[in-house]
């Protein structure tokens, strides 16, 4: 029934999203993960966990319906996928436990049959030895069942805690970035804008000591998010020649990139580009506008993978 309801919701989402909107891969993977979990033993053995996955996927589908390209849609889809995977894993473990219980019961039944056969031919002392053997086998089977249950419970608890910790770290990191700089979501990803005046002296590309403190905080927040590719862009106002501004913006972008790498962010995940005066966001005719144009932007690209790296 839940699968039918979800299919109806996905159909409604598709109708409202329109042909021009591309479903993000995170949402596609979340749907597939839920479908796989629903088709497995989780539907019968761990329905409560499967229901949690269903509710998480419904939230992701609703977010996609409201804002298909939003960062929130992709994160909710990622959470839904993880919950579906968790429900499927717990269902599989429950099925394994049931299979082990049946095997243990069959073993005990077979042992009982052997004992009954032995009673006809064995002496009293041999019968007591056979009874002791059965008791030992039963104790061993019970110990194995308890060990398997403890391992399954520990694995489920660890998976749930990892999911919870990942969600909390991402939310905390985004909130911290919003406190440190101007943050907005664009088609290319999440854009963190740092004013050039707090990073560099006029016409220089060496980071100020106060800028290093702020970049330490920015680096810490970025490292708390699932690893993603970054693009560091340097911008200038229109004062000076175009070629000078191009070189200055590149040196400033390189300085910020190098600082992030020094702080622990993987070098192969960060690019730096100097864009000179070519992309103003304010009027260069006045001082305030020029100050806004002198900036460094860190673009957190959209995550096209479903697993942390």
Secondary structure, DSSP 8 states (H G I E B T S, - for coil): -HHHHHHHHHHHHHHHH-TTS---HHHHHHHHHHHHHHHSTHHHH-HHHHHHHHHHHHHHHHHHHH-TT-HHHHHHHHHHHHHHHHHHHHHHHHHHHHHHHHHHHHHHHHHHHHHHHHHTTS-HHHHHHHHHHHHHHHHHHHHHHHHHHHHHHHHHHHHHHHHHHHHHHHHHHHHHHHHHSEEEEETTEEEEEEEHHHHB-TT--SB-HHHHHHHHHHHHHHHTS----EEEEEE--SSS-HHHHHHHHHHHHHHHHHHHHHTT--GGGEEEEE-TTSS-SS-TTSHHHHHHHSEEEEEEE----SS--
